[in-house]
Structures are given as structure tokens and as C-alpha cells.
Amino acid sequence: MALTYKISQSWFDAYSAGPSEAKTRQVKNLQENVRSALAQAAGSRYDTFLQGSYRNSTAIAEINDVDIVALYDPWSSPASHVDWTSLFNHVAEILSKTSLLNGDIHLGDKCVKFEGALKADIVPSISRSTYSSTDPVIIYSRGGREERPNYPRTHYSNGVKKQSETGDNYKSTVRLFKRWARQYESLRAPSYYIECAVHSVPEGEFDSYLPLSFISVGAALLHYTSATVIKSVAGDKDILLSSEWDYADFKHFQSLLTKDISRVLDAMRATSTAAADAKWKLAFGD
């Protein structure tokens, strides 16, 4: 006899939802306007594309930040600090003068920041060879004066593969964990690290019933120790390091997760919809 649970579908759909169609159109229009502005000023020298949670379909509904790569094709790595400074200033000047964008432009450490109806980080970058269409792209820390490899295309393709291998349950589970983490202001768990951690869990732990997926994936994460290697989604680095996601912060993540997995279990055991929904919402800070 199949088990039946009382949690309302609308509640776990709400917590795992991505951005609305209207917000997604806004993001698409912003990226196209950035592309057009750079093309009008510099011809075909820039290639622009989305990266991050919007590109990877792991953004939660409330997110208002967009990451856009501005790849300058004529240059190859390494470039000097003077060259990088020139590139950042070139992108910022184009975007501040264009009529296609309505907002403030200023320089960040690794990006040109746009603040309008949406917020966007436009990331000046180059490749290891000119006019390359393969990862890595090379980004630059102005404060650290160092180049760093980045793998947005590989991240995307590995996420697509994981989605297929989990019966299309990976990305909704990632969004559910990101939404869960939002309730804790003290929790140092950037969404990128959460996505990497969920990606590291074996495919068999994901389930089409999202509360069960949250429990199974979460339980797997609770078994991780300081010796565990959590690879980035792109597979290029370990993120459970003091220079990335410090283990003390990860332990805090595990501690909070332990409590809320118990609440989700209580929700699944509840005998009424009202009780189930109350426990479910409590686990997500509502």
C-alpha cells in the first residue's frame, strides 16, 4: 500500500520555485541589452552570456542578482594589471553611456556592477587563447591582482547531466535547499556552495517527492566530515576548504539542517494537512 503524506503540494512547490516568467524575461532582456551595448561600441570583440543560478536554473524565486560574463575575445591570458584595469574601465564606460540600460554602474573587485530594476555583475574576462569557446574563462581580482580560472560552461553542462541522472529532480532540490538556507541570517552558506554540496550527493538520494528528496539529500550531507572532498559542480576544485567554505561554517550548516530535517520528518508523519503544513513551514522559517 502506497504511503500518502499530508503536506500540501502548493507549499513545497512554493519553496522550490524558480523565478517567475516575468522575472526571467527581465533577466533575458538585461543580458541582451548588455550584449547589444558592448556590440554597438566594440563590434564582435565581446561575447556575453549568463552564468550562475539564472543560467543553471537553480535560482530561487526571490533572487534579484544576475551574473553576466563579458568575454573579451581578442586577448588571451595572462594579461597585466594595467590591461585588466583598462578592460574593466572599458566595460564600465560602455555600460554607463549606453541608452539601453537604466541604472548605476560602478566597479567591483571582479566585476562591473549594475544596479537598476535588477542587479547584475558583469564580469570582464578573457580566455587562455583568443576567440576560445571552451572553459576556462579567466577572471580577475582587482584587489588581489590575480587571474583566476572560471568554468561556467562546464558548470552548466554538469548540472544538465545531473538533472537527467536524477529524473529531473536535482535542480528543484537545489532550489529547495537554497530557500531553506535563506531563513538563517547567521549561516555562512553562499548559494554557490549549497549547489555544489547538493550536486555532490549520489543520484539515488534524489526523489520526485521533494520533502523526501530534502531529507535524503540532507541526510547524506550530514555524513560529510572535514576529510570529505566536495567538488565544485564544474569539478575544478574542492570547496570544503578554509579558503572557500570553511569547515566551521559547514558544521553550522549541518547543525541547522539536522534540526530542520527532523521537522520535515514530523511533517511527513503528520496525520492532518494542517499539522503537516505547520511543521513543513516551520522547517523553512515560516
Phi, psi and omega per residue, in radians:
M1 nan 2.212 -3.086
A2 -1.211 2.450 3.079
L3 -1.296 2.501 3.051
T4 -2.120 2.444 -3.115
Y5 -2.035 2.710 -2.985
K6 -1.735 -0.084 -3.123
I7 -1.138 2.301 -3.132
S8 -1.176 2.290 3.123
Q9 -0.937 -0.658 -3.078
S10 -1.063 -0.516 -3.097
W11 -1.329 -0.756 3.124
F12 -1.380 -0.393 2.968
D13 -1.133 -0.721 -3.126
A14 -1.117 -0.732 -3.082
Y15 -1.331 -0.340 3.128
S16 -1.805 0.091 -3.059
A17 -1.217 2.576 2.979
G18 -1.611 -3.042 3.128
P19 -1.050 2.652 3.127
S20 -1.152 2.857 3.085
E21 -1.043 -0.659 3.132
A22 -1.121 -0.759 3.130
K23 -1.163 -0.677 3.120
T24 -1.108 -0.673 3.077
R25 -1.135 -0.696 3.082
Q26 -1.013 -0.790 -3.128
V27 -1.119 -0.772 3.126
K28 -1.059 -0.750 -3.141
N29 -1.148 -0.694 3.124
L30 -1.096 -0.818 -3.139
Q31 -1.085 -0.691 3.124
E32 -1.185 -0.609 3.111
N33 -1.219 -0.677 3.053
V34 -1.096 -0.790 3.119
R35 -1.039 -0.802 -3.110
S36 -1.136 -0.700 3.141
A37 -1.096 -0.771 3.125
L38 -1.180 -0.660 3.135
A39 -1.182 -0.693 3.118
Q40 -1.096 -0.617 -3.088
A41 -1.563 -0.491 -2.977
A42 -2.318 0.231 3.125
G43 1.130 -2.363 -3.069
S44 -1.674 0.305 -3.059
R45 -1.301 -0.395 3.105
Y46 -1.856 2.392 2.954
D47 -1.959 2.200 -3.122
T48 -2.060 2.484 3.068
F49 -2.766 2.699 3.102
L50 -1.257 2.556 2.914
Q51 -2.353 3.107 3.105
G52 1.447 -2.842 -2.944
S53 -1.165 -0.557 3.079
Y54 -1.138 -0.789 3.134
R55 -1.107 -0.642 -3.012
N56 -1.616 0.061 -3.141
S57 1.043 0.599 3.085
T58 -2.085 0.204 3.095
A59 -1.297 2.448 3.059
I60 -1.476 2.917 -2.987
A61 -1.037 -0.631 -3.005
E62 -1.460 -0.099 -3.013
I63 -1.156 2.468 -3.097
N64 -2.264 0.245 -3.093
D65 -1.988 2.399 -3.085
V66 -2.195 2.445 3.067
D67 -1.956 2.178 -3.126
I68 -2.199 2.158 3.080
V69 -1.440 2.299 3.014
A70 -2.015 1.585 -3.035
L71 -1.522 2.048 -3.132
Y72 -1.571 1.784 -2.954
D73 -1.178 -0.561 -3.062
P74 -1.212 -0.304 -3.098
W75 -1.776 2.713 3.025
S76 -2.288 2.732 3.140
S77 -1.353 2.538 0.051
P78 -1.509 2.682 3.043
A79 -2.148 2.707 -3.106
S80 -1.365 2.878 3.066
H81 -1.039 -0.672 3.118
V82 -1.093 -0.752 3.119
D83 -1.119 -0.762 3.127
W84 -1.102 -0.726 3.101
T85 -1.044 -0.736 3.101
S86 -1.086 -0.721 -3.123
L87 -1.152 -0.805 3.097
F88 -1.012 -0.809 -3.115
N89 -1.154 -0.610 3.123
H90 -1.126 -0.820 3.113
V91 -1.090 -0.797 -3.117
A92 -1.098 -0.703 -3.132
E93 -1.141 -0.768 3.125
I94 -1.062 -0.821 -3.055
L95 -1.267 -0.491 3.123
S96 -1.340 -0.406 -3.092
K97 -1.679 -0.340 -3.052
T98 -1.219 2.581 3.052
S99 -1.490 -0.072 -3.097
L100 -1.388 -0.293 -3.126
L101 -2.092 2.490 3.116
N102 -2.190 1.671 -3.108
G103 3.016 -3.088 -3.119
D104 -1.616 2.510 3.111
I105 -2.118 2.262 2.997
H106 -2.639 2.857 -3.075
L107 -1.491 2.363 2.959
G108 -1.864 -3.004 -3.117
D109 -1.216 -0.800 -3.088
K110 -2.068 0.173 -3.035
C111 -2.727 2.961 2.927
V112 -1.774 2.130 -3.030
K113 -1.632 2.336 3.051
F114 -2.028 2.302 3.094
E115 -2.244 1.899 3.094
G116 -2.479 -2.422 3.048
A117 -1.029 -0.590 2.972
L118 -2.033 2.784 2.977
K119 -1.817 2.417 -3.123
A120 -2.431 2.465 2.939
D121 -1.797 1.956 3.086
I122 -1.671 2.043 -2.927
V123 -1.800 1.799 3.041
P124 -1.087 2.383 -3.099
S125 -2.682 2.850 3.060
I126 -2.352 3.100 3.112
S127 -2.034 3.058 3.089
R128 -1.331 -0.307 2.999
S129 -2.458 2.699 -3.068
T130 -1.169 2.552 3.081
Y131 0.901 0.770 3.137
S132 -1.571 2.513 3.094
S133 -1.976 0.270 -3.127
T134 -2.109 2.718 3.059
D135 -1.248 2.728 0.043
P136 -1.499 2.783 2.810
V137 -1.658 2.627 -3.092
I138 -1.847 2.132 3.096
I139 -1.887 3.022 -3.014
Y140 -2.404 2.350 3.001
S141 -1.658 1.980 -3.140
R142 -1.172 -0.673 3.132
G143 -1.216 -0.753 -3.132
G144 -1.469 -0.208 -3.117
R145 0.935 0.826 3.129
E146 -2.484 2.540 3.049
E147 -1.463 2.571 3.116
R148 -2.414 2.382 3.095
P149 -1.339 2.526 3.125
N150 -2.361 2.565 -2.977
Y151 -2.232 1.038 -3.056
P152 -1.164 -0.629 -3.122
R153 -1.226 -0.699 3.121
T154 -1.166 -0.725 3.072
H155 -0.980 -0.831 -3.130
Y156 -1.060 -0.863 -3.070
S157 -1.169 -0.623 3.095
N158 -1.209 -0.567 3.057
G159 -1.184 -0.693 3.085
V160 -1.083 -0.730 3.133
K161 -1.121 -0.770 -3.142
K162 -1.123 -0.678 3.114
Q163 -1.033 -0.769 3.128
S164 -1.160 -0.721 -3.082
E165 -1.244 -0.299 -3.135
T166 -1.858 0.326 -3.133
G167 1.132 0.584 3.136
D168 1.178 0.520 -3.124
N169 -1.924 -0.093 -3.087
Y170 -1.177 -0.907 -2.996
K171 -1.197 -0.658 3.085
S172 -1.154 -0.585 3.093
T173 -1.208 -0.693 3.062
V174 -1.023 -0.823 -3.133
R175 -1.085 -0.649 3.124
L176 -1.098 -0.757 3.109
F177 -1.168 -0.686 3.112
K178 -1.122 -0.720 3.112
R179 -1.144 -0.690 3.095
W180 -1.048 -0.762 -3.064
A181 -1.192 -0.421 -3.091
R182 -1.029 -0.475 -3.036
Q183 -1.250 -0.282 -3.017
Y184 -1.888 1.776 -3.124
E185 -1.151 -0.500 -3.101
S186 -1.446 -0.155 -3.044
L187 -1.428 2.091 3.075
R188 -1.624 1.511 -3.105
A189 -2.520 1.353 3.125
P190 -0.940 2.572 -3.044
S191 -1.025 -0.555 3.108
Y192 -1.070 -0.756 -3.136
Y193 -1.198 -0.664 3.078
I194 -1.066 -0.758 3.130
E195 -1.076 -0.746 3.119
C196 -1.108 -0.735 -3.129
A197 -1.099 -0.812 3.127
V198 -1.112 -0.682 3.118
H199 -1.075 -0.530 -3.072
S200 -1.303 -0.250 -3.081
V201 -1.346 2.417 -3.127
P202 -0.989 2.598 -3.036
E203 -1.016 -0.580 -3.070
G204 -1.179 -0.219 -3.138
E205 -1.466 -0.198 -3.108
F206 -1.516 2.555 -3.064
D207 -2.455 2.616 3.119
S208 -1.226 -0.395 3.024
Y209 -1.516 1.826 -2.913
L210 -1.065 -0.662 3.051
P211 -1.007 -0.690 3.107
L212 -1.213 -0.649 3.079
S213 -1.078 -0.746 3.119
F214 -1.046 -0.777 -3.130
I215 -1.157 -0.826 -3.043
S216 -1.196 -0.796 3.107
V217 -1.162 -0.750 3.115
G218 -1.067 -0.727 3.126
A219 -1.091 -0.665 3.080
A220 -1.099 -0.714 3.140
L221 -1.178 -0.502 3.128
L222 -1.199 -0.319 3.127
H223 -1.502 -0.120 -3.132
Y224 -1.245 2.524 3.129
T225 -2.174 -3.122 3.116
S226 -1.116 -0.324 3.121
A227 -1.525 -0.140 -3.117
T228 -1.257 2.421 3.021
V229 -1.734 2.060 3.047
I230 -1.851 1.853 -3.133
K231 -1.324 2.578 2.962
S232 -1.045 2.812 3.110
V233 -1.034 -0.645 3.107
A234 -1.257 -0.314 3.108
G235 1.442 0.228 -3.033
D236 -1.597 -0.223 -3.075
K237 -2.789 2.842 2.995
D238 -1.548 2.264 -3.127
I239 -1.679 -0.204 -3.122
L240 -1.572 1.180 -3.107
L241 -2.341 2.761 3.127
S242 -1.083 -0.471 3.125
S243 -1.451 -0.127 -3.134
E244 -2.136 -1.835 3.088
W245 -1.685 1.718 -3.069
D246 -1.027 2.491 -3.055
Y247 -1.098 -0.551 3.093
A248 -1.107 -0.674 3.085
D249 -1.204 -0.659 3.096
F250 -1.150 -0.664 3.092
K251 -1.099 -0.655 3.081
H252 -1.122 -0.735 3.056
F253 -0.978 -0.824 -3.136
Q254 -1.116 -0.695 -3.126
S255 -1.085 -0.817 3.118
L256 -1.168 -0.663 -3.135
L257 -1.132 -0.662 3.123
T258 -0.980 -0.824 -3.126
K259 -1.089 -0.742 -3.037
D260 -1.442 -0.435 2.959
I261 -1.074 -0.724 3.108
S262 -1.056 -0.683 3.122
R263 -1.175 -0.668 3.105
V264 -1.180 -0.674 3.054
L265 -1.044 -0.749 3.088
D266 -1.070 -0.681 3.112
A267 -1.100 -0.692 -3.136
M268 -1.255 -0.429 3.124
R269 -1.526 -0.210 -3.048
A270 -1.071 2.595 -3.090
T271 -1.753 -0.040 3.069
S272 -2.336 2.688 3.124
T273 -1.110 -0.703 -3.129
A274 -1.055 -0.796 -3.140
A275 -1.188 -0.709 3.139
A276 -1.115 -0.797 -3.133
D277 -1.130 -0.669 -3.134
A278 -1.113 -0.766 3.120
K279 -1.165 -0.730 3.131
W280 -1.066 -0.824 -3.131
K281 -1.147 -0.618 3.117
L282 -1.086 -0.667 3.124
A283 -1.125 -0.380 -3.111
F284 -1.948 0.285 3.001
G285 1.435 0.273 3.124
D286 -1.919 nan nan
